[in-house]
């Protein structure tokens, strides 16, 4: 995977957002870090956040 500036920004946003998620979402993200890009995982977590707020 390319280590672009966007990649790094998404990694940082993902780290911050995961801190406010329930443990099972944190475990899911940890398990997928090797196979999914930070951009993809960030979007997944944003979707989870919207769902949990609903």
Secondary structure, 3 states (H helix, E strand, C coil): CCCCHHHHHHHHHHHHHHCCCCHHHHHHHHHHCCCCCHHHHHHHHHHHHHHHHC
